Amino acid sequence: MTHAIDEVELLLRNARLRDELEPYIDESVSLVYFRQMNLKEENCFLESMLAWERAPALPIAQWFMPALKLPAPHQLDEDLLRNLLDDTIDRLFSVRVVLEMTDHLSDRELYTLIYRDILPACEKKIDLPGNYLCWRCLDEADTENWLRFYATETERLQYIQQYMQPVPEPEDPPYPRKLPRASEL
């Protein structure tokens, strides 16, 4: 009996979610093959779609109360910069912003990237458990550093096969960090 009640609740939730999503539906929804999901998975997916559609796009600095304002990098000595960087990384993680591929950047370079690129960036603020914004701190076009510091051996071989170009020798990154990860949320 409990199973039947749970199933009915899932079906009712599904219908409500579909009704709420109706104004946002476009051709991208038809690309999702719902028959491969059970009803609970489908509801989670629909909830995430609805959260995405309703989420405000705000500069990341405004995800904090009050807004996060940092001093300009050139105003900071190394000790203060290091402390502010650690605090800022923790604060970003508290609002589900996870930094990746930072180990090729010095503390000052990473702080500058956060100050100049991340905090002013307008992104959707989606408050769902397990949801996070992953910020890759390596420029897309920077294949040299990606191949040198981050690419797996398989990725390096695929790059060689695809582009027929030599790749740099793998190296340990110069600034290894132990940053919070999305799996820790």
C-alpha positions as CSV (number, residue, x, y, z in Angstrom):
1,M,0.0,0.0,0.0
2,T,2.8,2.4,0.9
3,H,4.5,1.8,-2.5
4,A,1.3,2.7,-4.3
5,I,0.9,5.9,-2.3
6,D,4.5,6.9,-3.0
7,E,4.0,6.2,-6.7
8,V,0.9,8.4,-6.7
9,E,2.8,11.2,-4.9
10,L,5.6,11.0,-7.5
11,L,3.1,11.1,-10.4
12,L,1.3,14.2,-8.8
13,R,4.7,15.9,-8.3
14,N,5.6,15.1,-11.9
15,A,2.4,16.7,-13.2
16,R,2.9,19.8,-11.1
17,L,6.5,20.2,-12.2
18,R,5.5,19.8,-15.9
19,D,2.8,22.4,-15.4
20,E,5.2,24.9,-13.8
21,L,7.8,24.2,-16.6
22,E,5.3,24.7,-19.4
23,P,6.1,28.5,-20.0
24,Y,9.8,27.6,-20.3
25,I,9.6,24.5,-22.6
26,D,11.4,24.7,-25.9
27,E,13.0,22.2,-28.3
28,S,15.8,21.4,-25.8
29,V,13.4,19.5,-23.6
30,S,12.5,17.1,-26.4
31,L,16.2,16.1,-26.5
32,V,15.9,14.5,-23.1
33,Y,14.8,10.9,-23.2
34,F,12.6,10.6,-20.1
35,R,11.8,7.0,-20.7
36,Q,15.3,6.1,-19.5
37,M,14.7,7.7,-16.1
38,N,12.5,6.4,-13.4
39,L,9.9,8.8,-12.0
40,K,12.0,9.9,-9.1
41,E,15.0,10.7,-11.4
42,E,12.7,12.5,-13.8
43,N,11.2,14.6,-11.0
44,C,14.7,15.6,-9.8
45,F,15.7,16.5,-13.4
46,L,12.5,18.6,-13.8
47,E,13.1,20.3,-10.4
48,S,16.6,21.2,-11.6
49,M,15.3,22.6,-14.9
50,L,12.7,24.7,-13.0
51,A,15.3,25.9,-10.6
52,W,17.5,26.9,-13.5
53,E,14.7,28.8,-15.2
54,R,13.7,30.7,-12.1
55,A,17.2,31.4,-10.8
56,P,18.5,35.0,-11.0
57,A,21.6,35.7,-13.0
58,L,23.7,37.8,-10.7
59,P,27.4,38.8,-10.4
60,I,28.9,36.1,-8.2
61,A,30.0,38.9,-5.8
62,Q,26.3,39.5,-5.1
63,W,25.7,35.9,-4.1
64,F,26.9,37.0,-0.7
65,M,25.2,39.1,1.9
66,P,26.6,41.7,1.9
67,A,28.2,41.6,-1.5
68,L,31.8,40.3,-1.5
69,K,34.2,43.2,-2.2
70,L,37.9,42.5,-2.3
71,P,40.8,45.0,-2.3
72,A,42.6,45.3,-5.6
73,P,45.5,42.8,-5.9
74,H,48.1,45.5,-6.4
75,Q,47.2,46.9,-2.9
76,L,48.1,43.8,-1.0
77,D,51.4,42.4,0.3
78,E,52.0,38.7,0.0
79,D,50.9,37.7,3.5
80,L,47.6,39.6,3.4
81,L,47.0,38.4,-0.2
82,R,47.5,34.8,0.9
83,N,45.1,35.2,3.9
84,L,42.5,36.9,1.8
85,L,42.8,34.3,-1.0
86,D,42.3,31.4,1.5
87,D,39.3,33.2,3.0
88,T,37.8,34.0,-0.4
89,I,38.2,30.4,-1.6
90,D,36.3,29.2,1.5
91,R,33.6,31.9,1.0
92,L,33.2,30.9,-2.7
93,F,32.8,27.3,-1.6
94,S,30.2,28.3,0.9
95,V,28.0,29.5,-2.0
96,R,28.8,26.4,-4.0
97,V,31.5,27.9,-6.3
98,V,34.2,25.4,-6.8
99,L,37.6,26.3,-8.3
100,E,39.4,23.8,-10.5
101,M,42.7,23.8,-12.3
102,T,44.4,26.4,-10.1
103,D,47.8,24.8,-9.5
104,H,49.5,26.5,-12.4
105,L,48.7,30.0,-11.0
106,S,50.6,31.8,-8.2
107,D,48.6,33.1,-5.3
108,R,48.6,36.6,-6.8
109,E,47.5,35.3,-10.2
110,L,44.6,33.2,-8.7
111,Y,43.5,36.1,-6.5
112,T,43.6,38.4,-9.5
113,L,41.5,35.9,-11.5
114,I,38.9,35.8,-8.7
115,Y,38.9,39.6,-8.4
116,R,38.8,40.4,-12.1
117,D,36.9,37.5,-13.7
118,I,35.0,35.4,-11.2
119,L,33.4,37.9,-8.8
120,P,32.0,40.2,-11.6
121,A,30.8,37.2,-13.7
122,C,27.0,37.0,-14.0
123,E,25.9,33.4,-13.4
124,K,22.7,31.7,-12.4
125,K,22.5,31.2,-8.7
126,I,20.8,27.9,-8.2
127,D,20.1,26.8,-4.7
128,L,19.7,23.0,-5.0
129,P,21.5,20.5,-2.8
130,G,24.4,19.0,-4.7
131,N,24.4,21.8,-7.3
132,Y,27.6,23.8,-7.7
133,L,29.2,26.2,-10.2
134,C,32.5,24.8,-11.3
135,W,35.0,27.5,-12.3
136,R,37.8,26.1,-14.4
137,C,40.7,28.5,-13.8
138,L,42.5,27.6,-17.0
139,D,41.7,29.4,-20.2
140,E,40.1,27.1,-22.9
141,A,42.8,28.1,-25.3
142,D,45.6,27.3,-22.9
143,T,46.3,23.8,-24.2
144,E,50.0,24.1,-23.3
145,N,49.3,24.3,-19.5
146,W,46.4,21.8,-19.7
147,L,48.6,19.2,-21.4
148,R,51.6,20.0,-19.1
149,F,49.8,20.0,-15.7
150,Y,46.3,18.6,-15.9
151,A,45.7,16.2,-18.8
152,T,45.7,12.5,-18.1
153,E,47.9,10.2,-20.1
154,T,44.8,9.1,-22.1
155,E,43.9,12.7,-22.9
156,R,47.5,13.4,-23.9
157,L,47.5,10.5,-26.4
158,Q,44.1,11.5,-27.8
159,Y,45.5,15.0,-28.3
160,I,48.5,13.7,-30.2
161,Q,46.3,11.4,-32.4
162,Q,43.8,14.2,-33.1
163,Y,46.2,17.1,-33.8
164,M,49.3,15.2,-34.9
165,Q,51.4,17.6,-32.7
166,P,53.9,16.9,-30.0
167,V,52.8,17.6,-26.4
168,P,54.9,19.0,-23.6
169,E,56.2,16.6,-21.0
170,P,53.9,16.2,-18.0
171,E,55.0,18.2,-14.9
172,D,53.9,18.7,-11.4
173,P,52.1,22.0,-11.1
174,P,54.2,24.8,-9.5
175,Y,51.6,25.8,-6.9
176,P,49.8,22.7,-5.7
177,R,46.7,23.5,-3.6
178,K,44.2,21.5,-1.6
179,L,41.0,23.2,-2.5
180,P,37.4,22.2,-1.5
181,R,35.9,20.0,-4.1
182,A,32.3,19.6,-5.3
183,S,32.2,16.1,-3.9
184,E,32.6,17.7,-0.4
185,L,29.3,19.6,-0.7
